[in-house]
């Protein structure tokens, strides 16, 4: 099978690799769509301590079941599915304690998602493979980043009608804004320094500004710039939330006034990854038509044009870039 391989910093290629295989309890999925995420971009630009070349990139994907083992139950050839990039052990302190996104004993599929086939066994499929409607197969490839946004929202303990400022109108800012408004009933405003990104937000009905002012019940920082913490902390209302959603460079430090947190009762929280129930919720909401992500899936390249797709994503020309791997 063909696969997009990370060969080292600044180097990717398409290779013929051994086709993923299944045992009698396994499921083989033919990948249809795979999206490029910020981790793929960071790995391409500067490497990643946990991603050693050569390796198949990608983890945001959806596809169609191509083969099932003789002992597989609940899945059939032809089912359309979304595949979580990992599943949690369910036994560690974090899983048992109700914070599975903090699990450090995760299991993974056979390989990355920018390839023709991916395999999992039934123990994985029961936790991390979800059926989707054919009409939502492209959007379902975004279930993982959407689940990350839902996990963040759930941890904020939101009240209906609350005001939220989302800082950053990239894909994760937009997915957070979408979840906050359409699922959690918040009044959302988006700020960014790029007018082109704010234009998309405006087209989707969001209030926007190049420079935000005022007070908000919650502020979500999706841009990983430490100075923004000090800038936006005073804009959080009493007993509100300041969420550090974006991942900061290693070794970075931030400076802010702790008395604002102390005297105003502000909850400053970090969020990373997703809980399994939020991945399931993302799929359920998409299947029902209550969560519409079509706007974020318009930039699709053919598999053979993967280099152009990566250039598009790395240069930030599109809010989200996907690859159509197969039918």
C-alpha positions in Angstrom: 0.0 0.0 0.0 1.1 3.6 -0.5 1.8 5.9 2.4 2.9 9.4 3.1 6.2 9.0 5.1 7.9 11.5 7.4 11.5 11.0 6.4 13.0 13.7 8.7 12.7 17.4 9.3 11.5 19.1 6.1 11.3 15.8 4.3 8.2 13.8 3.3 7.7 11.2 0.5 5.2 8.7 -0.7 6.3 5.1 -0.4 5.1 1.6 -1.1 4.9 -0.1 2.3 3.7 -3.5 3.5 -0.1 -3.5 3.6 -1.7 -3.5 7.1 -2.9 -7.0 8.1 -5.6 -8.3 10.4 -6.0 -11.4 12.5 -9.3 -13.2 13.1 -10.4 -10.5 15.6 -9.2 -7.6 13.4 -10.8 -4.9 11.2 -9.1 -3.5 8.1 -10.2 0.0 7.1 -9.7 1.5 3.7 -8.9 5.1 4.4 -11.0 7.6 2.5 -10.0 11.0 4.0 -7.0 12.0 6.1 -6.5 15.6 7.4 -3.2 17.3 8.2 -3.1 18.5 11.8 -0.8 20.9 13.7 1.2 17.9 15.1 2.0 16.8 11.5 3.1 20.3 10.6 5.2 20.7 13.7 6.8 17.3 13.0 7.6 18.2 9.5 9.0 21.6 10.4 11.0 20.7 13.6 10.7 17.0 14.4 8.9 15.4 17.3 10.3 13.4 20.2 7.8 10.6 19.8 7.7 10.4 16.0 10.8 8.9 14.7 11.4 8.8 10.9 10.6 7.0 8.8 7.0 6.8 9.9 3.6 7.2 8.4 2.1 10.6 9.3 -1.5 11.4 10.1 -4.2 10.5 12.7 -7.4 12.4 11.6 -9.1 10.0 9.4 -12.3 8.2 8.2 -12.9 5.4 5.9 -14.8 2.2 4.9 -14.4 -1.3 6.4 -12.7 -3.4 3.8 -12.2 -6.7 5.7 -13.3 -8.2 9.0 -11.9 -11.2 10.8 -13.9 -14.3 11.5 -14.4 -13.4 15.2 -15.4 -9.8 14.7 -18.8 -8.7 15.9 -20.6 -5.4 15.3 -18.8 -4.4 12.1 -19.3 -5.5 8.5 -17.5 -4.9 5.2 -18.9 -1.6 3.8 -19.4 0.2 7.1 -18.3 3.8 7.1 -16.3 4.6 10.2 -14.2 7.2 12.0 -11.1 6.0 13.8 -9.8 7.5 17.0 -6.0 8.0 16.9 -5.6 6.2 20.3 -7.7 4.5 22.9 -7.2 4.7 26.7 -6.3 1.7 28.9 -9.3 2.2 31.2 -7.3 1.0 34.2 -4.8 3.7 35.2 -5.3 6.4 37.8 -6.4 9.0 35.3 -8.9 6.7 33.5 -10.4 5.5 36.8 -10.4 9.0 38.2 -12.5 10.4 35.3 -9.8 12.1 33.3 -9.1 9.6 30.6 -7.5 12.3 28.3 -4.6 12.1 30.8 -4.0 8.3 30.2 -0.4 7.4 29.6 -1.0 3.8 28.7 -2.7 4.3 25.3 -3.0 1.8 22.4 -2.7 2.8 18.8 -3.8 1.6 15.4 -1.4 -0.3 13.1 0.1 2.8 11.5 -0.6 6.5 10.7 -3.6 7.6 8.7 -2.1 9.0 5.5 -2.1 5.7 3.8 -4.5 3.4 2.0 -5.2 0.9 4.9 -5.2 0.9 8.7 -6.0 -2.1 10.9 -7.2 -2.5 14.5 -8.3 -5.4 16.6 -11.7 -5.7 18.3 -10.4 -4.5 21.7 -9.4 -1.3 20.0 -12.5 -1.1 17.8 -14.9 -1.3 20.8 -13.4 1.9 22.2 -12.1 3.8 19.2 -14.0 2.9 15.9 -17.3 4.6 15.4 -19.8 4.1 12.6 -20.7 7.2 10.6 -23.3 8.0 7.9 -22.0 8.0 4.4 -23.0 11.6 4.0 -20.8 12.6 6.8 -17.7 10.5 5.9 -15.5 13.5 5.0 -16.5 15.5 8.1 -16.1 12.5 10.3 -12.3 12.7 9.7 -12.4 15.7 12.0 -14.0 13.9 14.9 -10.7 13.9 16.9 -10.0 17.6 16.8 -13.7 18.2 17.5 -13.6 15.9 20.4 -10.6 17.9 21.8 -12.8 21.0 21.7 -15.7 19.2 23.3 -13.5 17.9 26.1 -12.3 21.5 26.8 -15.8 22.8 26.8 -17.0 20.1 29.2 -14.2 20.9 31.7 -15.2 24.6 31.7 -18.5 24.0 33.7 -20.3 26.4 31.4 -23.7 28.0 32.1 -26.2 28.6 29.2 -25.9 32.0 27.7 -22.4 32.7 29.0 -20.0 35.0 27.1 -16.9 33.5 25.6 -13.9 35.0 23.8 -11.9 32.6 21.6 -8.4 33.9 20.9 -7.3 32.6 17.5 -9.3 31.8 14.4 -7.3 28.8 13.2 -9.0 25.4 12.9 -8.9 24.7 16.7 -10.2 28.2 17.5 -13.0 27.7 15.0 -13.9 24.2 16.3 -13.9 25.5 19.9 -16.1 28.4 18.8 -18.5 26.1 17.0 -18.8 23.7 19.9 -19.2 26.6 22.4 -22.0 28.3 20.4 -23.8 25.4 18.7 -23.5 22.7 21.4 -23.0 24.6 24.7 -25.2 27.6 24.1 -22.5 30.3 24.6 -22.4 33.8 23.1 -19.1 33.6 21.3 -16.7 36.3 20.0 -13.5 35.5 18.1 -10.4 37.6 17.9 -7.4 37.2 15.6 -4.7 39.3 14.0 -5.5 37.9 10.5 -8.4 39.5 8.7 -8.7 36.6 6.3 -9.4 34.2 9.1 -11.9 36.6 10.8 -13.7 36.8 7.4 -14.4 33.1 7.6 -15.6 33.4 11.2 -17.9 36.2 10.1 -19.3 34.2 7.3 -20.2 31.5 9.9 -22.1 34.1 11.9 -19.6 34.8 14.6 -18.9 38.2 16.1 -15.3 39.1 15.5 -12.6 41.7 16.2 -8.9 42.4 15.5 -8.6 43.7 19.0 -11.0 42.4 21.7 -12.3 44.5 24.6 -14.6 44.0 27.5 -15.2 41.2 30.0 -16.1 37.6 29.3 -17.2 34.7 31.4 -14.6 32.5 29.7 -11.6 33.1 27.4 -10.1 30.3 25.4 -6.5 30.9 24.3 -5.9 28.7 21.2 -2.9 30.6 20.1 0.2 29.3 22.0 1.7 32.8 22.8 2.6 33.1 26.5 2.2 36.9 26.5 -1.5 36.5 25.8 -2.1 35.0 29.3 -1.1 38.3 30.9 -3.1 40.3 28.3 -6.4 38.4 28.6 -6.4 37.4 32.2 -7.8 40.8 33.4 -10.7 40.4 30.8 -12.1 37.3 32.6 -15.2 38.0 34.7 -15.4 37.1 38.4 -15.3 33.3 38.8 -14.8 32.8 35.1 -12.5 30.6 33.0 -9.2 31.2 31.3 -8.4 28.1 29.2 -4.9 27.4 27.8 -5.9 25.3 24.9 -2.9 25.6 22.6 0.3 23.7 23.2 3.3 25.9 24.1 6.9 25.4 23.0 9.0 23.4 25.5 10.7 25.5 28.2 8.5 28.5 27.6 7.6 30.7 30.6 4.7 33.1 31.3 4.3 36.1 33.5 1.0 37.2 34.9 -0.6 38.7 38.1 -1.6 35.9 40.4 -3.8 38.3 42.5 -6.2 38.5 39.6 -6.8 34.7 39.8 -6.8 34.8 43.6 -9.2 37.7 44.3 -11.5 37.1 41.3 -11.8 33.4 41.8 -10.7 32.7 38.2 -10.2 29.1 37.0 -7.1 28.9 34.9 -7.0 25.4 33.2 -5.0 23.6 30.7 -6.6 21.1 28.3 -5.0 18.5 26.1 -6.3 15.5 24.1 -9.9 14.2 24.3 -12.0 11.9 26.4 -13.5 8.8 24.7 -17.0 10.0 25.4 -16.3 13.3 23.7 -15.1 11.4 20.5 -18.4 9.5 20.7 -20.3 12.7 21.2 -18.7 14.3 18.2 -19.7 11.4 16.0 -23.2 11.3 17.4 -23.7 15.0 16.8 -22.4 14.8 13.2 -24.6 11.7 12.4 -27.6 13.6 13.7 -26.9 16.7 11.7 -26.7 18.9 14.7 -22.9 19.5 14.2 -22.1 20.8 10.7 -18.3 20.9 9.8 -18.6 21.1 6.0 -17.0 24.6 6.0 -13.8 23.1 7.4 -13.5 20.3 4.8 -13.4 22.2 1.5 -9.7 22.1 0.9 -9.1 18.5 -0.3 -6.2 17.3 -2.4 -5.8 14.0 -4.2 -3.4 11.5 -2.6 -0.9 12.0 -5.4 -0.8 15.8 -4.6 0.3 15.2 -1.0 3.3 17.5 -1.3 1.2 20.4 -2.4 -1.2 19.7 0.4 1.6 19.8 2.9 2.9 23.1 1.5 -0.6 24.5 1.8 -1.0 23.4 5.4 2.6 24.5 6.5 2.2 27.9 4.9 -1.2 28.4 6.5 -3.0 29.2 3.3 -6.1 27.2 4.3 -7.7 26.8 7.7 -7.7 23.0 7.2 -6.2 20.8 4.5 -7.2 17.2 3.8 -6.1 14.4 1.5 -8.6 12.2 -0.4 -6.9 8.8 -0.1 -9.5 6.5 -1.8 -13.2 5.8 -2.4 
